[in-house]
Amino acid sequence: PFHTIIPGFLSRDGAPIGPFGVMGGHMQPQGHLQLVLATVDGGLDPQAALGEPRWYWQSGLRVLVEAALPGQHDLRERGHDVVVVDEPGPFGMGQAIWRLPEGGYVAGSEPRADGQAAAW
């Protein structure tokens, strides 16, 4: 069976950045990819990245998307079966803690759920 405990840990040039995870069965690796792309390539902090609209490839050409996801028309034009889903359930729930290069940490907690990032 699919193992659903797959946390990630991000590093750059051998230096630790931090742990992260997105729960949700088959959504997990897709959520991990979307979180890392939003932070590393998109320059977002973990909280902003977790709040970005998500997509979830289900099977074949079927892709579930959140309503605010850009590019839906392009996916349909390429033959994908795009389904807009209004509930957060299929898109996983994530958490992340990044170590800042200048020191300190920044964290994010899933805005689609009832968690929060806190430090003391």
C-alpha positions as CSV (number, residue, x, y, z in Angstrom):
1,P,0.0,0.0,0.0
2,F,1.0,3.6,-0.5
3,H,2.9,4.8,2.6
4,T,1.5,8.2,3.7
5,I,4.2,9.3,6.1
6,I,6.7,10.9,3.8
7,P,8.1,14.1,5.3
8,G,10.7,16.1,3.3
9,F,13.8,17.9,4.3
10,L,15.2,20.7,2.1
11,S,18.9,21.6,1.9
12,R,21.0,23.9,-0.4
13,D,24.6,23.3,-1.1
14,G,24.8,20.9,1.9
15,A,23.3,23.4,4.3
16,P,20.0,22.6,6.0
17,I,17.0,24.7,5.2
18,G,14.3,22.7,7.0
19,P,11.6,20.1,7.3
20,F,8.3,20.1,5.6
21,G,5.4,17.8,4.8
22,V,2.1,17.7,3.0
23,M,-0.3,14.9,4.0
24,G,-2.9,13.5,1.8
25,G,-2.0,10.1,0.2
26,H,-1.2,10.4,-3.4
27,M,-1.3,14.2,-3.1
28,Q,1.8,14.1,-0.8
29,P,4.5,14.0,-3.4
30,Q,2.6,16.5,-5.6
31,G,2.1,18.8,-2.6
32,H,5.8,18.6,-1.8
33,L,6.7,19.6,-5.3
34,Q,4.4,22.5,-5.3
35,L,5.6,23.8,-1.9
36,V,9.3,23.5,-2.9
37,L,8.7,25.2,-6.3
38,A,6.7,28.0,-4.6
39,T,9.5,28.7,-2.1
40,V,12.7,28.0,-4.0
41,D,11.7,29.1,-7.5
42,G,8.8,31.5,-6.5
43,G,10.6,33.1,-3.6
44,L,7.7,32.8,-1.3
45,D,8.0,32.1,2.5
46,P,6.4,28.9,3.7
47,Q,3.1,30.5,4.8
48,A,2.6,32.2,1.5
49,A,3.6,29.0,-0.4
50,L,1.2,26.9,1.5
51,G,-1.6,29.4,0.6
52,E,-1.0,29.1,-3.1
53,P,-3.7,27.5,-5.3
54,R,-2.9,23.8,-5.8
55,W,-3.5,21.1,-8.5
56,Y,-3.8,17.4,-8.0
57,W,-3.2,14.9,-10.8
58,Q,-5.6,12.1,-10.2
59,S,-5.0,9.7,-13.1
60,G,-4.8,9.7,-16.9
61,L,-5.6,13.3,-18.0
62,R,-7.7,14.1,-15.0
63,V,-6.5,17.0,-12.9
64,L,-8.3,18.5,-9.9
65,V,-7.6,22.2,-9.4
66,E,-8.5,24.9,-6.9
67,A,-10.6,27.7,-8.5
68,A,-7.8,30.3,-8.2
69,L,-5.2,28.2,-10.0
70,P,-3.9,30.0,-13.1
71,G,-3.5,28.1,-16.4
72,Q,-6.7,26.0,-16.3
73,H,-7.6,27.0,-19.8
74,D,-4.2,26.0,-21.1
75,L,-4.6,22.5,-19.5
76,R,-8.0,22.1,-21.1
77,E,-6.6,23.1,-24.5
78,R,-4.0,20.4,-24.1
79,G,-6.7,17.8,-23.6
80,H,-6.7,17.5,-19.8
81,D,-9.9,16.8,-17.9
82,V,-9.8,19.7,-15.5
83,V,-12.1,19.6,-12.5
84,V,-12.5,22.6,-10.3
85,V,-12.9,21.5,-6.7
86,D,-14.3,24.0,-4.1
87,E,-13.4,22.0,-1.0
88,P,-9.8,21.8,0.3
89,G,-9.8,18.0,1.0
90,P,-8.1,16.6,-2.1
91,F,-5.2,19.1,-2.0
92,G,-3.5,17.9,1.2
93,M,-2.5,19.8,4.3
94,G,1.1,21.0,4.8
95,Q,3.5,22.4,7.3
96,A,7.0,23.8,6.9
97,I,9.9,25.4,8.9
98,W,12.7,27.1,7.0
99,R,16.0,28.2,8.5
100,L,16.9,31.7,7.2
101,P,20.4,32.3,5.8
102,E,20.9,35.3,8.1
103,G,19.7,33.3,11.2
104,G,16.3,32.6,12.6
105,Y,13.4,30.6,11.2
106,V,10.2,31.2,9.3
107,A,7.3,28.7,9.3
108,G,4.0,28.1,7.7
109,S,0.9,26.1,8.5
110,E,-1.8,25.0,6.2
111,P,-4.4,27.7,5.7
112,R,-6.9,25.1,4.5
113,A,-7.0,23.6,8.0
114,D,-7.0,24.7,11.6
115,G,-3.2,24.6,12.4
116,Q,-0.8,27.4,13.0
117,A,2.9,28.0,13.2
118,A,4.2,29.2,16.6
119,A,7.6,29.7,18.2
120,W,8.9,30.5,21.6
